[in-house]
C-alpha cells in the first residue's frame, strides 16, 4: 500500500495544479473578452458619430450646434463637455474655429 501512496499523491497534486491552471485561463479569457467588447463598443460609437458628422458637413454651412447634434444623435448616451480645448462628444474630440466651423476631429482620449 505504501508504494501506491506516492504516485497517487503526485497525481492528485498534478490534478489540482492542472485545474488551477485551467481556471486561471478561463478567468483570463473572460476578462480579455470583456475588454474586447468595451473596445468594440467604443469604436462603433466613434464611427457612428464620425459618419453622422460627415453627413452634416456635406452641407458647407453646417454650424457648431448642427455638428454636435449630429454626433449626439448618432450615439444618444454621449453628453458633450469641454476638455483640453476640445469639445468631447462620446469618443470624438471636436475643435471649432472662432466662427463655429469644425477645424479638427480626433478619436480617443
C-alpha positions as CSV (number, residue, x, y, z in Angstrom):
1,X,0.0,0.0,0.0
2,X,2.9,2.3,0.7
3,X,4.2,2.0,-2.9
4,X,0.9,3.3,-4.3
5,X,0.7,6.4,-1.9
6,X,3.4,8.4,-3.7
7,X,2.1,8.1,-7.2
8,X,-1.5,8.8,-6.0
9,X,-0.3,11.9,-4.2
10,X,1.6,13.1,-7.2
11,X,-1.4,12.5,-9.5
12,X,-3.6,14.4,-7.1
13,X,-1.2,17.3,-6.9
14,X,-1.0,17.3,-10.7
15,X,-4.8,17.3,-11.0
16,X,-5.1,20.3,-8.6
17,X,-2.4,22.2,-10.4
18,X,-4.0,21.4,-13.8
19,X,-7.4,22.6,-12.6
20,X,-6.0,25.8,-11.2
21,X,-4.2,26.4,-14.5
22,X,-7.5,25.9,-16.5
23,X,-9.4,28.1,-14.0
24,X,-6.9,30.9,-14.4
25,X,-7.1,30.6,-18.2
26,X,-10.9,30.7,-18.2
27,X,-10.8,33.8,-15.9
28,X,-8.2,35.5,-18.1
29,X,-10.2,34.8,-21.2
30,X,-13.3,36.2,-19.6
31,X,-11.6,39.4,-18.7
32,X,-10.0,39.8,-22.1
33,X,-13.3,39.1,-23.8
34,X,-14.9,41.9,-21.7
35,X,-12.2,44.4,-22.6
36,X,-12.6,43.4,-26.3
37,X,-16.4,44.1,-26.1
38,X,-15.9,47.5,-24.5
39,X,-13.3,48.4,-27.1
40,X,-15.6,47.3,-29.9
41,X,-18.5,49.4,-28.5
42,X,-16.2,52.5,-28.2
43,X,-15.1,52.1,-31.8
44,X,-18.7,51.6,-33.0
45,X,-19.6,54.8,-31.2
46,X,-16.8,56.8,-32.7
47,X,-17.6,55.5,-36.2
48,X,-21.3,56.2,-35.9
49,X,-20.6,59.8,-34.7
50,X,-17.9,60.4,-37.3
51,X,-20.2,59.3,-40.1
52,X,-23.1,61.4,-38.8
53,X,-20.8,64.4,-38.7
54,X,-19.6,63.8,-42.2
55,X,-23.2,63.8,-43.5
56,X,-23.8,67.1,-41.7
57,X,-20.6,68.6,-43.1
58,X,-21.8,67.8,-46.6
59,X,-23.7,71.0,-46.1
60,X,-20.9,73.6,-46.1
61,X,-22.9,75.9,-43.9
62,X,-23.2,73.4,-41.0
63,X,-23.0,75.2,-37.7
64,X,-21.3,74.1,-34.5
65,X,-24.6,73.1,-33.0
66,X,-25.6,71.0,-36.0
67,X,-22.3,69.1,-35.8
68,X,-22.7,68.5,-32.1
69,X,-26.4,67.5,-32.5
70,X,-25.4,65.0,-35.3
71,X,-22.8,63.4,-33.1
72,X,-25.2,63.1,-30.2
73,X,-28.0,61.7,-32.4
74,X,-25.6,59.0,-33.6
75,X,-24.9,57.8,-30.1
76,X,-27.6,59.3,-27.7
77,X,-25.8,58.4,-24.4
78,X,-23.0,60.8,-25.2
79,X,-23.1,64.2,-23.5
80,X,-20.7,66.9,-24.7
81,X,-18.1,68.5,-22.4
82,X,-15.0,70.7,-22.8
83,X,-11.6,69.2,-22.1
84,X,-8.1,70.4,-23.2
85,X,-9.5,72.8,-25.7
86,X,-11.7,70.2,-27.4
87,X,-15.4,69.6,-27.2
88,X,-15.7,65.9,-26.3
89,X,-18.8,64.2,-27.7
90,X,-18.5,60.5,-26.9
91,X,-15.2,59.2,-28.2
92,X,-14.6,62.1,-30.5
93,X,-12.9,65.4,-29.7
94,X,-14.0,68.3,-31.8
95,X,-12.2,71.6,-32.3
96,X,-14.1,74.5,-33.7
97,X,-12.8,77.8,-35.2
98,X,-14.0,81.2,-33.8
99,X,-16.7,81.3,-36.4
100,X,-18.1,77.9,-35.3
101,X,-16.7,75.8,-38.2
102,X,-15.3,72.3,-37.5
103,X,-11.5,72.5,-37.7
104,X,-10.4,69.2,-36.3
105,X,-11.8,65.9,-35.1
106,X,-9.8,63.4,-33.2
107,X,-10.6,59.9,-31.8
108,X,-10.0,58.8,-28.2
109,X,-8.8,60.4,-25.0
